[in-house]
């Protein structure tokens, strides 16, 4: 049986039958596109390579942005043995074998870079298994994940690894990949400029997806360059007809947002359909709906945010096209909900006040006093415990002594915020009476 963890044999030639994305895989870090903030001379990876010493890192970014490629090139750049495993297909036994072989190679002076793809798939106990081997230098860990490490990786592992964020590939980076594909194939991609821009837009920053689509175009004989409609028919999917600046993309999302704000569910649903049938990334639309629920509805209907997040979960669970119905439900809920931007305005006002006032000390009576000294200087003295007061409300002062109380949040007389306004007025009356 082949050793899954043996060092890779040096590549002498590129397999002509390999997928286009593999044939175009960079051979040096300088050839990686779209991640210059990391791989450049002033980037974290660039500095590590220049110093010749690599620390354990977590590469966090969307699919098709070069995580695996960067890991492999890092091993080459600093002279480490490269071993790759996937958390999807590997278990504890595989990890133990990898660590044992890394330790054996270490005794011979060969250090190991262990690349773990989809590292967030390992559970917390499995993640803890990396710790002693990372700490004693048996392996230099490079993990790759598309999920937020703060939520998916445990704190102990994060404290031993630097998280580096990879960007979605922008239009310039995708154009570079297209140019490399044309050079390798010694022919242009058979698309008009508008269709080329539409293909880049539909890739949504995923270089692997973009090159796979290009390979499909190269796989057949196309006499005349395809326009956007021809491209859509060829790929059996509707491609968004966006211009080079993606003005159509921003026009449609603006129209959707304004229709929601204007409580026009029919127009909102039309623009939602325009975007999704044109190939827009559904998660992008869902992110905008979540933002809308907080910015334009807020506490006038707190369920709007819940609906949008539930739609995100439903879409990720069901996929397309079934999950798109949940997006429609969230869109219509937001369009028909009472509107308020009071939360949005309160945030801006509070943030400005925090910047303007600096580090004012809260009143001592509301500060905890875990030590004898803190008690002696007045921390927690005369604190009024609200649950012991009449109506469960003490009316105490919670503002710094050097600062007058401010009003950031003013609820509107619509939806649930009307009830909130009544509560605030009630508490203010109690507060005034107790003064």
C-alpha positions in Angstrom: 0.0 0.0 0.0 1.3 3.5 -0.9 2.4 5.7 2.0 -0.1 8.5 2.1 2.3 10.6 4.2 5.5 10.1 2.2 7.3 13.2 0.9 6.2 14.2 -2.6 8.4 13.2 -5.4 9.9 16.1 -7.3 7.8 17.1 -10.3 9.7 16.8 -13.5 6.9 17.7 -15.9 3.4 18.8 -15.9 0.9 16.2 -16.9 -0.7 17.3 -20.1 -3.9 15.5 -19.1 -4.3 17.2 -15.8 -7.1 19.7 -15.3 -6.3 23.2 -16.4 -6.3 24.5 -12.8 -3.6 22.0 -11.9 -1.5 22.7 -14.9 -1.6 26.4 -14.0 -0.8 25.9 -10.3 2.0 28.4 -9.4 5.5 27.0 -8.9 6.7 29.9 -6.8 5.0 32.1 -4.2 5.6 35.1 -6.4 3.2 33.6 -9.0 0.3 33.4 -6.5 -2.3 36.0 -7.6 -4.7 38.0 -5.4 -2.9 37.4 -2.1 -0.1 39.9 -2.3 -1.0 41.3 1.1 0.3 38.0 2.5 2.9 36.8 -0.1 4.5 40.2 -0.8 7.7 41.3 0.8 5.8 43.1 3.6 3.2 40.4 4.0 3.2 37.9 6.9 4.2 35.0 4.6 6.7 37.1 2.7 8.5 38.0 5.9 8.5 34.4 7.2 10.1 33.2 3.9 12.6 35.9 4.0 13.6 35.0 7.6 13.7 31.3 6.6 11.5 30.3 9.5 7.9 29.4 9.3 5.4 29.4 12.3 2.2 27.4 12.4 -0.6 29.2 10.5 -4.3 28.9 9.7 -5.2 30.0 6.1 -8.8 31.3 6.2 -10.5 32.1 2.9 -13.1 31.3 0.4 -12.8 28.3 -2.0 -10.4 28.7 -5.0 -8.2 31.4 -3.5 -4.9 29.4 -3.3 -4.8 27.9 0.2 -3.4 24.5 -0.8 -1.0 26.1 -3.3 0.4 28.5 -0.8 0.9 25.7 1.8 2.9 23.6 -0.7 5.0 26.5 -1.9 5.7 27.5 1.7 7.2 24.1 2.3 9.4 24.4 -0.7 10.4 28.0 0.1 11.8 27.2 3.6 13.0 23.6 2.9 10.4 21.6 4.8 9.1 18.1 4.0 5.4 18.5 2.8 2.7 16.2 4.1 -1.0 16.9 3.2 -4.1 15.3 4.8 -7.7 16.2 4.6 -9.9 16.4 7.7 -12.8 15.1 5.6 -11.1 11.7 4.9 -8.7 11.4 7.9 -9.1 10.3 11.4 -7.0 9.9 14.6 -5.1 6.9 13.2 -4.0 9.0 10.2 -2.9 11.8 12.4 -0.9 9.5 14.7 0.9 8.0 11.7 1.7 11.5 10.3 3.1 12.6 13.7 5.2 9.4 14.1 6.7 9.8 10.6 7.3 13.5 11.2 9.2 12.7 14.4 11.3 10.0 12.7 12.2 12.4 9.8 12.9 15.1 12.4 15.6 12.8 14.0 17.2 12.8 10.5 17.1 16.6 10.3 14.1 16.9 8.0 11.4 19.0 9.5 7.8 18.6 8.4 5.1 21.0 7.3 1.8 19.3 7.9 -1.0 20.7 5.7 -4.5 20.0 7.0 -7.2 20.8 4.5 -10.7 21.6 5.9 -9.2 21.6 9.4 -12.4 22.9 10.9 -13.9 19.4 10.2 -11.8 18.0 13.1 -13.7 18.0 16.3 -12.4 19.8 19.5 -10.7 16.7 20.9 -9.0 15.9 17.6 -7.8 19.5 17.4 -6.3 19.2 20.9 -4.3 16.3 19.5 -2.2 18.7 17.4 -1.1 20.7 20.4 1.9 18.7 21.7 3.3 18.1 18.3 3.0 21.8 17.3 4.6 22.9 20.6 7.6 20.6 20.4 8.2 21.4 16.8 7.5 17.9 15.5 5.4 19.6 12.8 4.8 23.0 11.5 1.0 23.1 11.1 -0.6 24.9 8.2 -4.4 24.5 8.4 -6.9 25.6 5.7 -10.5 26.5 6.3 -13.4 28.2 4.6 -15.1 28.7 8.0 -14.5 31.4 10.6 -11.6 30.0 12.8 -13.0 31.9 15.8 -16.0 29.6 15.8 -14.6 26.4 14.4 -11.2 26.1 16.0 -10.5 25.8 19.7 -8.7 28.6 21.6 -5.7 26.5 22.4 -5.0 25.8 18.8 -5.6 29.4 17.8 -3.2 30.6 20.4 -0.4 28.5 18.8 -1.1 29.5 15.2 -1.3 32.8 13.3 -4.6 33.2 11.3 -4.0 34.6 7.8 -7.0 35.8 5.8 -7.0 35.1 2.1 -9.1 37.4 -0.2 -11.5 36.4 -2.9 -9.8 36.9 -6.2 -10.6 40.3 -7.7 -11.2 41.0 -11.3 -7.5 41.7 -12.0 -6.4 38.4 -10.4 -8.9 36.4 -12.4 -7.8 38.3 -15.6 -4.2 37.2 -14.8 -5.4 33.6 -14.5 -7.2 33.9 -17.8 -4.1 35.3 -19.5 -2.0 32.4 -18.2 -4.5 29.9 -19.5 -4.4 31.6 -22.9 -0.6 31.5 -22.9 -0.6 27.8 -21.9 -3.2 26.9 -24.6 -1.6 29.3 -27.1 -5.0 30.7 -28.1 -7.5 33.2 -26.8 -10.6 32.3 -24.7 -13.4 32.4 -27.3 -15.4 35.1 -25.6 -16.4 38.7 -26.4 -15.2 41.3 -23.9 -18.7 41.5 -22.4 -18.9 37.7 -22.0 -15.4 37.6 -20.5 -16.5 40.2 -17.9 -19.6 38.2 -17.2 -17.7 35.0 -16.7 -15.3 36.8 -14.3 -18.3 38.2 -12.4 -20.0 34.8 -12.1 -16.8 33.2 -10.6 -17.3 35.3 -7.5 -13.6 35.3 -6.7 -13.2 31.6 -7.1 -10.1 31.0 -9.3 -10.6 27.2 -9.5 -14.2 27.7 -10.7 -13.2 30.3 -13.2 -10.4 28.1 -14.7 -12.8 25.1 -14.9 -15.2 27.2 -16.9 -12.4 28.3 -19.2 -11.3 24.7 -19.6 -14.8 23.8 -20.7 -14.7 26.6 -23.3 -11.3 25.3 -24.6 -12.6 21.7 -24.8 -14.7 22.3 -27.9 -14.3 24.1 -31.2 -16.0 27.5 -31.1 -15.8 29.4 -34.4 -16.9 32.8 -33.2 -16.4 34.4 -29.8 -19.4 33.9 -27.6 -21.4 36.9 -26.3 -23.0 36.8 -22.8 -26.1 35.1 -24.1 -24.1 32.5 -26.0 -21.9 31.9 -23.0 -25.0 31.3 -20.8 -26.4 28.8 -23.3 -23.0 27.0 -23.7 -22.5 26.6 -20.0 -26.2 25.8 -19.4 -26.5 28.5 -16.8 -27.6 32.1 -16.9 -24.6 34.4 -16.6 -25.0 37.8 -15.2 -24.5 40.5 -17.9 -22.4 42.8 -15.8 -20.1 45.4 -17.3 -16.4 45.7 -16.4 -17.1 47.8 -13.3 -20.0 45.4 -12.3 -22.4 48.3 -12.4 -25.3 46.0 -13.1 -24.4 44.0 -10.0 -24.5 47.1 -7.8 -27.5 48.6 -9.6 -29.6 45.5 -8.8 -28.6 45.1 -5.2 -29.3 48.8 -4.7 -32.7 48.4 -6.3 -33.5 45.4 -4.1 -32.4 47.3 -0.9 -34.5 50.4 -1.8 -37.5 48.3 -2.7 -37.3 46.6 0.7 -36.9 49.9 2.5 -39.9 51.3 0.5 -42.1 48.3 1.6 -42.7 47.1 -1.9 -42.6 43.3 -1.8 -43.5 42.8 -5.4 -40.6 45.0 -6.7 -38.2 43.5 -4.1 -39.1 40.0 -5.3 -38.5 41.0 -8.9 -35.0 42.3 -8.2 -34.2 39.3 -6.1 -35.2 37.1 -9.0 -33.1 39.2 -11.4 -30.0 38.7 -9.3 -30.4 35.0 -8.5 -31.4 33.9 -12.1 -28.4 35.9 -13.4 -26.1 33.8 -11.3 -25.5 36.0 -8.3 -24.1 34.2 -5.3 -27.1 33.5 -3.0 -25.0 34.0 0.2 -24.1 37.5 -1.0 -27.8 38.3 -1.3 -28.4 36.8 2.2 -25.7 38.9 3.7 -27.4 42.0 2.3 -30.8 40.9 3.7 -29.3 40.3 7.2 -27.8 43.8 7.1 -31.1 45.2 5.9 -32.9 43.5 8.8 -30.7 45.4 11.3 -30.3 48.7 9.5 -33.8 49.3 8.2 -36.1 47.2 10.5 -34.2 46.8 13.7 -36.4 46.5 16.8 -39.5 47.6 14.9 -39.7 43.8 14.2 -36.9 41.8 15.9 -38.0 38.7 14.1 -36.7 40.1 10.7 -33.1 39.4 11.7 -34.1 35.9 12.9 -35.9 35.2 9.6 -32.9 36.2 7.6 -30.4 34.1 9.6 -32.8 31.2 9.4 -33.0 31.6 5.6 -29.2 31.5 5.5 -29.2 28.3 7.5 -32.0 26.8 5.4 -30.1 27.7 2.1 -26.9 26.1 3.3 -28.8 23.0 4.5 -30.9 22.5 1.3 -28.7 24.1 -1.3 -30.0 25.3 -4.7 -32.7 25.4 -5.9 -34.8 24.3 -2.9 -33.0 26.6 -0.5 -33.8 29.7 -2.6 -37.4 29.6 -1.4 -36.1 30.4 2.1 -34.4 33.5 0.6 -37.7 34.5 -1.0 -39.4 34.1 2.4 -36.8 36.3 4.1 -37.1 38.9 1.4 -40.9 39.2 1.6 -40.8 39.3 5.4 -38.4 42.2 5.3 -40.4 44.0 2.7 -43.6 43.7 4.6 -42.2 44.4 8.1 -42.5 47.8 9.9 -39.4 49.9 9.3 -37.1 51.7 11.7 -33.5 52.9 11.4 -33.4 53.8 15.1 -30.9 51.0 15.9 -28.7 52.1 13.0 -28.7 55.8 14.1 -28.1 54.7 17.7 -25.0 52.8 16.7 -23.5 55.7 14.8 -24.3 58.2 17.7 -22.9 55.9 20.4 -19.7 55.1 18.3 -19.1 58.8 17.9 -19.6 59.5 21.6 -17.2 56.7 22.5 -14.5 58.1 20.3 -15.1 61.6 21.6 -15.0 60.8 25.3 -12.1 58.5 25.4 -11.5 56.3 28.5 -13.8 57.9 31.1 -14.1 55.8 34.2 -17.6 54.4 35.0 -19.1 55.4 38.4 -17.5 53.3 41.1 -20.8 52.1 42.5 -21.4 49.9 39.5 -17.9 48.4 39.4 -17.1 44.9 40.8 -14.8 44.8 43.8 -13.0 41.4 43.8 -10.1 42.6 46.0 -9.9 44.2 49.4 -8.1 47.3 48.0 -10.9 47.8 45.4 -13.5 47.7 48.2 -11.5 50.2 50.2 -11.4 52.7 47.4 -15.2 52.5 46.8 -15.7 50.0 44.1 -19.3 48.6 44.4 -20.2 50.8 47.3 -23.9 51.7 47.6 -24.7 49.7 44.4 -28.5 49.4 44.1 -29.5 45.9 43.0 -32.4 46.5 40.7 -34.2 43.2 41.4 -34.6 44.3 45.0 -36.1 47.7 44.1 -39.8 48.5 43.5 -40.8 47.6 39.9 -37.4 46.0 39.5 -35.9 49.4 38.7 -33.5 51.3 40.9 -33.2 54.4 38.7 -29.4 54.6 39.6 -26.9 56.5 37.5 -24.7 54.5 35.2 -22.8 57.2 33.4 -19.3 58.5 34.0 -19.2 61.4 36.4 -17.6 63.6 33.8 -20.3 62.9 31.2 -23.9 64.0 31.0 -26.4 61.2 30.1 -26.9 61.0 26.4 -29.8 59.7 24.3 -28.6 57.5 21.4 -31.6 55.3 20.8 -35.0 56.8 20.1 -37.5 54.2 19.0 -40.1 55.0 16.4 -43.9 54.7 16.9 -44.1 51.7 14.6 -44.2 48.0 15.2 -42.5 46.5 18.3 -40.6 49.7 18.9 -43.8 51.5 19.9 -43.9 49.1 22.9 -40.2 49.8 23.6 -40.9 53.5 23.6 -43.6 53.0 26.2 -41.2 51.1 28.4 -38.5 53.8 28.1 -41.0 56.5 29.0 -42.2 54.5 32.0 -38.6 54.0 33.3 -37.8 57.7 32.7 -40.9 58.7 34.8 -39.7 56.4 37.6 -36.2 57.7 37.4 -37.4 61.3 37.6 -39.6 60.5 40.6 -36.7 58.9 42.5 -34.4 61.8 41.9 
